[in-house]
Amino acid sequence: GVTAMSEKPEGCVILFMGNLSFDIDEETVTKFFANADAEVKEIRWCNRKDGTFKGCGFVEFWKPEVCEKAAALNGKNLMERPIRLDWSSSGSH
């Protein structure tokens, strides 16, 4: 099943993305969120200390209402994997 999202912080514009394919790229993420009419501002990938991709990242949107539209895609398939989305307060953890 789809993991429930945490409580949404006020004015949230950043989502955590988990369970990402190791073949993912920014264009694929941008197109995925365009399906929800959510224009991506910035994508940050999570990497290990040695620089290898951890399979997760953060995506930032221009406005909280756009972020909310994007969050509706939680659990939808992205590159044949159900994406895990959650609200992020800063995108730095």
C-alpha positions in Angstrom: 0.0 0.0 0.0 0.8 3.6 -0.2 2.6 5.1 2.9 0.5 8.0 4.3 2.2 11.4 4.1 3.1 13.2 7.3 1.4 16.4 8.4 1.9 19.2 5.9 4.0 22.1 7.1 2.5 25.6 6.5 3.5 26.9 3.1 5.3 23.8 2.0 6.9 23.9 -1.4 9.3 20.9 -1.2 8.5 17.2 -1.4 10.7 14.3 -0.5 10.8 11.6 -3.2 11.7 8.1 -2.3 11.9 4.7 -4.0 13.4 6.3 -7.2 14.9 4.3 -10.0 18.7 4.5 -10.2 18.2 5.4 -13.9 16.1 8.5 -13.1 16.9 12.0 -14.4 15.6 15.5 -14.0 13.7 15.4 -17.2 11.8 12.3 -16.2 10.8 13.8 -12.8 9.8 17.1 -14.4 7.5 15.3 -16.9 6.1 13.1 -14.1 4.9 16.1 -12.1 3.7 17.9 -15.3 1.0 15.2 -15.3 -0.4 16.9 -12.2 0.1 20.4 -13.7 2.9 21.0 -11.2 5.8 22.9 -12.6 9.1 21.9 -11.0 11.4 24.7 -9.7 14.4 22.6 -8.6 15.4 18.9 -8.0 18.0 17.8 -5.5 19.2 14.2 -5.4 20.4 12.4 -2.2 23.8 10.9 -2.6 26.0 8.8 -0.3 29.3 10.2 0.9 31.0 8.4 -2.1 28.8 10.2 -4.5 26.6 7.3 -5.5 22.8 7.9 -5.7 20.7 6.8 -2.8 17.4 6.4 -4.7 15.8 9.5 -3.2 15.7 13.3 -3.5 13.8 16.5 -3.0 11.7 18.4 -5.5 10.8 22.0 -5.1 7.8 23.8 -6.6 7.1 27.5 -7.1 4.0 27.7 -4.8 2.4 25.7 -2.0 -0.7 25.0 -4.0 1.4 23.5 -6.8 3.2 21.4 -4.3 -0.1 20.1 -3.1 -1.2 19.1 -6.6 2.1 17.3 -7.0 1.6 15.4 -3.7 -1.5 13.8 -5.2 0.9 11.6 -7.2 2.1 9.8 -4.1 2.2 6.1 -4.8 1.9 6.5 -8.6 4.3 4.6 -10.8 7.4 6.5 -12.0 9.7 4.3 -14.1 7.7 1.2 -13.0 8.3 1.9 -9.3 5.7 3.4 -6.9 7.1 6.8 -5.9 7.0 7.7 -2.2 6.3 11.4 -1.6 6.2 13.3 1.6 6.2 16.9 2.8 9.6 18.4 3.6 10.2 21.3 5.9 13.5 22.2 4.4 14.7 19.6 1.9 18.1 19.4 3.7 17.6 16.3 5.9 
